[in-house]
Amino acid sequence: MTLDQLPLGVLARIVAVDWAALVPEEAQRLRALGLDEGAQVRLAYRGVFMTRDPLAVEIGRMTVALRRVHARAMHVEPVAADCPA
């Protein structure tokens, strides 16, 4: 599933990112924020308007606002509750 499809509050690990689907400068910024393969993230908020933008994503102790198109490029898998974070 992609990050934009993740249910709110569920801890997940980014397993793949389609960097080719993103503008190179935007991809570089996302990597600098730690949004890369192996990172654990949690979807905290979805926008309320038609596009449901922005998405608030928790990574570590920070919360990052993402566009839906960026979240669609990130494939995630839920992390089991008993696994260490």
ZAFI-59106 format. One record per atom (N, C-alpha, C): residue number from 1; residue in three letters; atom name; x, y, z. Coordinates in Angstrom, 3 decimals, padded with zeros to 6 digits. Layout:
# ZAFI-59106
nr:NUM&rest:Ala&atom:CA&x:X&y:Y&z:Z
...
# end
This chain:
# ZAFI-59106
nr:1&rest:Met&atom:N&x:000.847&y:-001.163&z:000.000
nr:1&rest:Met&atom:CA&x:000.000&y:000.000&z:000.000
nr:1&rest:Met&atom:C&x:000.897&y:001.232&z:000.000
nr:2&rest:Thr&atom:N&x:000.354&y:002.336&z:-000.457
nr:2&rest:Thr&atom:CA&x:001.119&y:003.573&z:-000.461
nr:2&rest:Thr&atom:C&x:000.818&y:004.373&z:000.807
nr:3&rest:Leu&atom:N&x:001.683&y:005.307&z:001.116
nr:3&rest:Leu&atom:CA&x:001.556&y:006.065&z:002.359
nr:3&rest:Leu&atom:C&x:000.228&y:006.803&z:002.445
nr:4&rest:Asp&atom:N&x:-000.298&y:007.286&z:001.338
nr:4&rest:Asp&atom:CA&x:-001.572&y:008.010&z:001.393
nr:4&rest:Asp&atom:C&x:-002.754&y:007.095&z:001.706
nr:5&rest:Gln&atom:N&x:-002.576&y:005.775&z:001.558
nr:5&rest:Gln&atom:CA&x:-003.638&y:004.809&z:001.858
nr:5&rest:Gln&atom:C&x:-003.567&y:004.276&z:003.283
nr:6&rest:Leu&atom:N&x:-002.493&y:004.570&z:003.985
nr:6&rest:Leu&atom:CA&x:-002.299&y:004.069&z:005.343
nr:6&rest:Leu&atom:C&x:-003.369&y:004.642&z:006.270
nr:7&rest:Pro&atom:N&x:-003.988&y:003.810&z:007.099
nr:7&rest:Pro&atom:CA&x:-004.963&y:004.338&z:008.060
nr:7&rest:Pro&atom:C&x:-004.284&y:005.273&z:009.065
nr:8&rest:Leu&atom:N&x:-005.019&y:006.265&z:009.538
nr:8&rest:Leu&atom:CA&x:-004.480&y:007.204&z:010.515
nr:8&rest:Leu&atom:C&x:-004.016&y:006.473&z:011.768
nr:9&rest:Gly&atom:N&x:-002.861&y:006.878&z:012.288
nr:9&rest:Gly&atom:CA&x:-002.360&y:006.346&z:013.552
nr:9&rest:Gly&atom:C&x:-001.624&y:005.029&z:013.479
nr:10&rest:Val&atom:N&x:-001.553&y:004.397&z:012.311
nr:10&rest:Val&atom:CA&x:-000.894&y:003.095&z:012.181
nr:10&rest:Val&atom:C&x:000.595&y:003.305&z:011.891
nr:11&rest:Leu&atom:N&x:001.452&y:002.675&z:012.689
nr:11&rest:Leu&atom:CA&x:002.893&y:002.740&z:012.475
nr:11&rest:Leu&atom:C&x:003.256&y:001.864&z:011.286
nr:12&rest:Ala&atom:N&x:004.073&y:002.403&z:010.385
nr:12&rest:Ala&atom:CA&x:004.458&y:001.657&z:009.188
nr:12&rest:Ala&atom:C&x:005.914&y:001.946&z:008.849
nr:13&rest:Arg&atom:N&x:006.492&y:001.074&z:008.046
nr:13&rest:Arg&atom:CA&x:007.863&y:001.231&z:007.559
nr:13&rest:Arg&atom:C&x:007.810&y:001.485&z:006.064
nr:14&rest:Ile&atom:N&x:008.586&y:002.447&z:005.599
nr:14&rest:Ile&atom:CA&x:008.685&y:002.702&z:004.161
nr:14&rest:Ile&atom:C&x:009.545&y:001.596&z:003.558
nr:15&rest:Val&atom:N&x:008.982&y:000.836&z:002.627
nr:15&rest:Val&atom:CA&x:009.710&y:-000.275&z:002.025
nr:15&rest:Val&atom:C&x:010.262&y:000.064&z:000.640
nr:16&rest:Ala&atom:N&x:009.682&y:001.056&z:-000.027
nr:16&rest:Ala&atom:CA&x:010.167&y:001.464&z:-001.345
nr:16&rest:Ala&atom:C&x:009.655&y:002.861&z:-001.649
nr:17&rest:Val&atom:N&x:010.449&y:003.597&z:-002.423
nr:17&rest:Val&atom:CA&x:010.039&y:004.923&z:-002.863
nr:17&rest:Val&atom:C&x:010.277&y:005.015&z:-004.361
nr:18&rest:Asp&atom:N&x:009.274&y:005.455&z:-005.089
nr:18&rest:Asp&atom:CA&x:009.394&y:005.646&z:-006.535
nr:18&rest:Asp&atom:C&x:009.960&y:007.048&z:-006.781
nr:19&rest:Trp&atom:N&x:011.269&y:007.187&z:-006.661
nr:19&rest:Trp&atom:CA&x:011.916&y:008.487&z:-006.799
nr:19&rest:Trp&atom:C&x:011.708&y:009.072&z:-008.183
nr:20&rest:Ala&atom:N&x:011.580&y:008.232&z:-009.201
nr:20&rest:Ala&atom:CA&x:011.383&y:008.714&z:-010.571
nr:20&rest:Ala&atom:C&x:010.053&y:009.445&z:-010.741
nr:21&rest:Ala&atom:N&x:009.094&y:009.192&z:-009.860
nr:21&rest:Ala&atom:CA&x:007.781&y:009.834&z:-009.946
nr:21&rest:Ala&atom:C&x:007.797&y:011.246&z:-009.360
nr:22&rest:Leu&atom:N&x:008.910&y:011.619&z:-008.735
nr:22&rest:Leu&atom:CA&x:009.003&y:012.912&z:-008.064
nr:22&rest:Leu&atom:C&x:009.998&y:013.824&z:-008.776
nr:23&rest:Val&atom:N&x:009.769&y:015.117&z:-008.651
nr:23&rest:Val&atom:CA&x:010.721&y:016.111&z:-009.153
nr:23&rest:Val&atom:C&x:012.014&y:015.934&z:-008.346
nr:24&rest:Pro&atom:N&x:013.184&y:015.939&z:-008.991
nr:24&rest:Pro&atom:CA&x:014.439&y:015.678&z:-008.272
nr:24&rest:Pro&atom:C&x:014.659&y:016.557&z:-007.028
nr:25&rest:Glu&atom:N&x:014.314&y:017.830&z:-007.099
nr:25&rest:Glu&atom:CA&x:014.503&y:018.710&z:-005.944
nr:25&rest:Glu&atom:C&x:013.597&y:018.303&z:-004.788
nr:26&rest:Glu&atom:N&x:012.368&y:017.908&z:-005.120
nr:26&rest:Glu&atom:CA&x:011.448&y:017.459&z:-004.075
nr:26&rest:Glu&atom:C&x:011.919&y:016.143&z:-003.463
nr:27&rest:Ala&atom:N&x:012.409&y:015.239&z:-004.290
nr:27&rest:Ala&atom:CA&x:012.932&y:013.960&z:-003.801
nr:27&rest:Ala&atom:C&x:014.108&y:014.199&z:-002.856
nr:28&rest:Gln&atom:N&x:014.967&y:015.132&z:-003.194
nr:28&rest:Gln&atom:CA&x:016.121&y:015.447&z:-002.352
nr:28&rest:Gln&atom:C&x:015.673&y:015.984&z:-000.993
nr:29&rest:Arg&atom:N&x:014.647&y:016.855&z:-000.978
nr:29&rest:Arg&atom:CA&x:014.125&y:017.394&z:000.280
nr:29&rest:Arg&atom:C&x:013.519&y:016.296&z:001.145
nr:30&rest:Leu&atom:N&x:012.789&y:015.380&z:000.519
nr:30&rest:Leu&atom:CA&x:012.169&y:014.289&z:001.283
nr:30&rest:Leu&atom:C&x:013.235&y:013.398&z:001.909
nr:31&rest:Arg&atom:N&x:014.292&y:013.117&z:001.157
nr:31&rest:Arg&atom:CA&x:015.402&y:012.320&z:001.713
nr:31&rest:Arg&atom:C&x:016.051&y:013.048&z:002.878
nr:32&rest:Ala&atom:N&x:016.239&y:014.360&z:002.736
nr:32&rest:Ala&atom:CA&x:016.864&y:015.145&z:003.802
nr:32&rest:Ala&atom:C&x:016.021&y:015.121&z:005.082
nr:33&rest:Leu&atom:N&x:014.710&y:014.995&z:004.939
nr:33&rest:Leu&atom:CA&x:013.820&y:014.901&z:006.100
nr:33&rest:Leu&atom:C&x:013.774&y:013.490&z:006.686
nr:34&rest:Gly&atom:N&x:014.428&y:012.530&z:006.029
nr:34&rest:Gly&atom:CA&x:014.449&y:011.162&z:006.525
nr:34&rest:Gly&atom:C&x:013.378&y:010.269&z:005.943
nr:35&rest:Leu&atom:N&x:012.627&y:010.761&z:004.955
nr:35&rest:Leu&atom:CA&x:011.573&y:009.951&z:004.334
nr:35&rest:Leu&atom:C&x:012.180&y:009.106&z:003.218
nr:36&rest:Asp&atom:N&x:012.751&y:007.989&z:003.614
nr:36&rest:Asp&atom:CA&x:013.442&y:007.092&z:002.691
nr:36&rest:Asp&atom:C&x:013.171&y:005.656&z:003.128
nr:37&rest:Glu&atom:N&x:013.630&y:004.708&z:002.327
nr:37&rest:Glu&atom:CA&x:013.421&y:003.297&z:002.648
nr:37&rest:Glu&atom:C&x:013.925&y:002.985&z:004.053
nr:38&rest:Gly&atom:N&x:013.119&y:002.250&z:004.811
nr:38&rest:Gly&atom:CA&x:013.488&y:001.835&z:006.161
nr:38&rest:Gly&atom:C&x:012.964&y:002.745&z:007.259
nr:39&rest:Ala&atom:N&x:012.557&y:003.945&z:006.930
nr:39&rest:Ala&atom:CA&x:012.053&y:004.877&z:007.944
nr:39&rest:Ala&atom:C&x:010.693&y:004.433&z:008.450
nr:40&rest:Gln&atom:N&x:010.466&y:004.629&z:009.752
nr:40&rest:Gln&atom:CA&x:009.160&y:004.331&z:010.334
nr:40&rest:Gln&atom:C&x:008.350&y:005.618&z:010.403
nr:41&rest:Val&atom:N&x:007.125&y:005.544&z:009.930
nr:41&rest:Val&atom:CA&x:006.264&y:006.722&z:009.838
nr:41&rest:Val&atom:C&x:004.869&y:006.384&z:010.362
nr:42&rest:Arg&atom:N&x:004.130&y:007.441&z:010.667
nr:42&rest:Arg&atom:CA&x:002.749&y:007.287&z:011.109
nr:42&rest:Arg&atom:C&x:001.957&y:008.441&z:010.481
nr:43&rest:Leu&atom:N&x:000.859&y:008.122&z:009.832
nr:43&rest:Leu&atom:CA&x:000.009&y:009.147&z:009.239
nr:43&rest:Leu&atom:C&x:-000.840&y:009.750&z:010.355
nr:44&rest:Ala&atom:N&x:-000.674&y:011.063&z:010.600
nr:44&rest:Ala&atom:CA&x:-001.341&y:011.712&z:011.722
nr:44&rest:Ala&atom:C&x:-002.584&y:012.485&z:011.304
nr:45&rest:Tyr&atom:N&x:-002.659&y:012.922&z:010.044
nr:45&rest:Tyr&atom:CA&x:-003.756&y:013.795&z:009.635
nr:45&rest:Tyr&atom:C&x:-003.902&y:013.776&z:008.124
nr:46&rest:Arg&atom:N&x:-005.137&y:013.852&z:007.663
nr:46&rest:Arg&atom:CA&x:-005.445&y:014.047&z:006.237
nr:46&rest:Arg&atom:C&x:-006.235&y:015.329&z:006.112
nr:47&rest:Gly&atom:N&x:-005.968&y:016.095&z:005.060
nr:47&rest:Gly&atom:CA&x:-006.742&y:017.307&z:004.811
nr:47&rest:Gly&atom:C&x:-008.213&y:016.975&z:004.633
nr:48&rest:Val&atom:N&x:-009.054&y:017.975&z:004.807
nr:48&rest:Val&atom:CA&x:-010.498&y:017.739&z:004.768
nr:48&rest:Val&atom:C&x:-011.141&y:018.101&z:003.441
nr:49&rest:Phe&atom:N&x:-010.407&y:018.758&z:002.558
nr:49&rest:Phe&atom:CA&x:-010.997&y:019.162&z:001.289
nr:49&rest:Phe&atom:C&x:-010.918&y:018.032&z:000.272
nr:50&rest:Met&atom:N&x:-011.402&y:018.268&z:-000.927
nr:50&rest:Met&atom:CA&x:-011.542&y:017.217&z:-001.945
nr:50&rest:Met&atom:C&x:-010.253&y:016.434&z:-002.211
nr:51&rest:Thr&atom:N&x:-009.122&y:017.115&z:-002.295
nr:51&rest:Thr&atom:CA&x:-007.868&y:016.417&z:-002.593
nr:51&rest:Thr&atom:C&x:-007.287&y:015.727&z:-001.373
nr:52&rest:Arg&atom:N&x:-007.832&y:016.032&z:-000.195
nr:52&rest:Arg&atom:CA&x:-007.364&y:015.477&z:001.085
nr:52&rest:Arg&atom:C&x:-005.909&y:015.855&z:001.357
nr:53&rest:Asp&atom:N&x:-005.468&y:016.979&z:000.788
nr:53&rest:Asp&atom:CA&x:-004.135&y:017.520&z:001.050
nr:53&rest:Asp&atom:C&x:-004.235&y:018.573&z:002.146
nr:54&rest:Pro&atom:N&x:-003.206&y:018.799&z:002.923
nr:54&rest:Pro&atom:CA&x:-001.983&y:018.021&z:003.003
nr:54&rest:Pro&atom:C&x:-002.163&y:016.821&z:003.935
nr:55&rest:Leu&atom:N&x:-001.161&y:015.971&z:003.936
nr:55&rest:Leu&atom:CA&x:-001.088&y:014.859&z:004.873
nr:55&rest:Leu&atom:C&x:-000.030&y:015.215&z:005.902
nr:56&rest:Ala&atom:N&x:-000.282&y:014.951&z:007.158
nr:56&rest:Ala&atom:CA&x:000.723&y:015.147&z:008.210
nr:56&rest:Ala&atom:C&x:001.293&y:013.779&z:008.546
nr:57&rest:Val&atom:N&x:002.600&y:013.659&z:008.410
nr:57&rest:Val&atom:CA&x:003.284&y:012.392&z:008.638
nr:57&rest:Val&atom:C&x:004.274&y:012.558&z:009.782
nr:58&rest:Glu&atom:N&x:004.174&y:011.692&z:010.772
nr:58&rest:Glu&atom:CA&x:005.121&y:011.705&z:011.884
nr:58&rest:Glu&atom:C&x:006.283&y:010.792&z:011.539
nr:59&rest:Ile&atom:N&x:007.476&y:011.328&z:011.660
nr:59&rest:Ile&atom:CA&x:008.694&y:010.540&z:011.468
nr:59&rest:Ile&atom:C&x:009.628&y:010.904&z:012.614
nr:60&rest:Gly&atom:N&x:009.893&y:009.933&z:013.462
nr:60&rest:Gly&atom:CA&x:010.652&y:010.228&z:014.673
nr:60&rest:Gly&atom:C&x:009.867&y:011.196&z:015.536
nr:61&rest:Arg&atom:N&x:010.527&y:012.290&z:015.951
nr:61&rest:Arg&atom:CA&x:009.858&y:013.280&z:016.804
nr:61&rest:Arg&atom:C&x:009.336&y:014.467&z:016.015
nr:62&rest:Met&atom:N&x:009.405&y:014.406&z:014.689
nr:62&rest:Met&atom:CA&x:008.914&y:015.542&z:013.916
nr:62&rest:Met&atom:C&x:007.691&y:015.164&z:013.104
nr:63&rest:Thr&atom:N&x:006.908&y:016.169&z:012.773
nr:63&rest:Thr&atom:CA&x:005.738&y:016.000&z:011.931
nr:63&rest:Thr&atom:C&x:005.970&y:016.805&z:010.665
nr:64&rest:Val&atom:N&x:005.785&y:016.153&z:009.516
nr:64&rest:Val&atom:CA&x:006.054&y:016.756&z:008.214
nr:64&rest:Val&atom:C&x:004.756&y:016.787&z:007.413
nr:65&rest:Ala&atom:N&x:004.480&y:017.908&z:006.773
nr:65&rest:Ala&atom:CA&x:003.320&y:018.018&z:005.889
nr:65&rest:Ala&atom:C&x:003.745&y:017.597&z:004.487
nr:66&rest:Leu&atom:N&x:002.993&y:016.670&z:003.895
nr:66&rest:Leu&atom:CA&x:003.293&y:016.166&z:002.552
nr:66&rest:Leu&atom:C&x:002.099&y:016.345&z:001.642
nr:67&rest:Arg&atom:N&x:002.379&y:016.532&z:000.388
nr:67&rest:Arg&atom:CA&x:001.319&y:016.473&z:-000.608
nr:67&rest:Arg&atom:C&x:000.991&y:015.014&z:-000.855
nr:68&rest:Arg&atom:N&x:-000.219&y:014.776&z:-001.270
nr:68&rest:Arg&atom:CA&x:-000.676&y:013.415&z:-001.551
nr:68&rest:Arg&atom:C&x:000.165&y:012.764&z:-002.644
nr:69&rest:Val&atom:N&x:000.567&y:013.533&z:-003.656
nr:69&rest:Val&atom:CA&x:001.368&y:012.979&z:-004.748
nr:69&rest:Val&atom:C&x:002.707&y:012.436&z:-004.231
nr:70&rest:His&atom:N&x:003.269&y:013.080&z:-003.217
nr:70&rest:His&atom:CA&x:004.520&y:012.589&z:-002.634
nr:70&rest:His&atom:C&x:004.268&y:011.304&z:-001.847
nr:71&rest:Ala&atom:N&x:003.181&y:011.281&z:-001.082
nr:71&rest:Ala&atom:CA&x:002.854&y:010.098&z:-000.287
nr:71&rest:Ala&atom:C&x:002.541&y:008.898&z:-001.179
nr:72&rest:Arg&atom:N&x:001.971&y:009.157&z:-002.368
nr:72&rest:Arg&atom:CA&x:001.651&y:008.063&z:-003.296
nr:72&rest:Arg&atom:C&x:002.911&y:007.393&z:-003.844
nr:73&rest:Ala&atom:N&x:004.039&y:008.075&z:-003.812
nr:73&rest:Ala&atom:CA&x:005.291&y:007.506&z:-004.314
nr:73&rest:Ala&atom:C&x:005.973&y:006.611&z:-003.276
nr:74&rest:Met&atom:N&x:005.455&y:006.608&z:-002.044
nr:74&rest:Met&atom:CA&x:006.074&y:005.830&z:-000.958
nr:74&rest:Met&atom:C&x:005.230&y:004.610&z:-000.631
nr:75&rest:His&atom:N&x:005.838&y:003.448&z:-000.744
nr:75&rest:His&atom:CA&x:005.158&y:002.190&z:-000.424
nr:75&rest:His&atom:C&x:005.536&y:001.785&z:000.998
nr:76&rest:Val&atom:N&x:004.518&y:001.461&z:001.775
nr:76&rest:Val&atom:CA&x:004.718&y:001.159&z:003.188
nr:76&rest:Val&atom:C&x:004.115&y:-000.184&z:003.561
nr:77&rest:Glu&atom:N&x:004.592&y:-000.719&z:004.680
nr:77&rest:Glu&atom:CA&x:003.964&y:-001.909&z:005.268
nr:77&rest:Glu&atom:C&x:003.807&y:-001.650&z:006.756
nr:78&rest:Pro&atom:N&x:002.657&y:-001.992&z:007.320
nr:78&rest:Pro&atom:CA&x:002.442&y:-001.782&z:008.756
nr:78&rest:Pro&atom:C&x:003.466&y:-002.552&z:009.587
nr:79&rest:Val&atom:N&x:003.832&y:-001.969&z:010.716
nr:79&rest:Val&atom:CA&x:004.776&y:-002.590&z:011.641
nr:79&rest:Val&atom:C&x:003.959&y:-003.255&z:012.734
nr:80&rest:Ala&atom:N&x:004.291&y:-004.491&z:013.041
nr:80&rest:Ala&atom:CA&x:003.572&y:-005.211&z:014.101
nr:80&rest:Ala&atom:C&x:003.770&y:-004.488&z:015.436
nr:81&rest:Ala&atom:N&x:002.736&y:-004.488&z:016.264
nr:81&rest:Ala&atom:CA&x:002.758&y:-003.766&z:017.534
nr:81&rest:Ala&atom:C&x:003.850&y:-004.264&z:018.465
nr:82&rest:Asp&atom:N&x:004.242&y:-005.539&z:018.348
nr:82&rest:Asp&atom:CA&x:005.242&y:-006.076&z:019.277
nr:82&rest:Asp&atom:C&x:006.669&y:-005.930&z:018.769
nr:83&rest:Cys&atom:N&x:006.858&y:-005.347&z:017.603
nr:83&rest:Cys&atom:CA&x:008.210&y:-005.127&z:017.077
nr:83&rest:Cys&atom:C&x:008.790&y:-003.863&z:017.690
nr:84&rest:Pro&atom:N&x:010.103&y:-003.871&z:017.963
nr:84&rest:Pro&atom:CA&x:010.724&y:-002.657&z:018.492
nr:84&rest:Pro&atom:C&x:010.719&y:-001.556&z:017.450
nr:85&rest:Ala&atom:N&x:010.492&y:-000.331&z:017.854
nr:85&rest:Ala&atom:CA&x:010.429&y:000.815&z:016.928
nr:85&rest:Ala&atom:C&x:011.788&y:001.253&z:016.474
# end
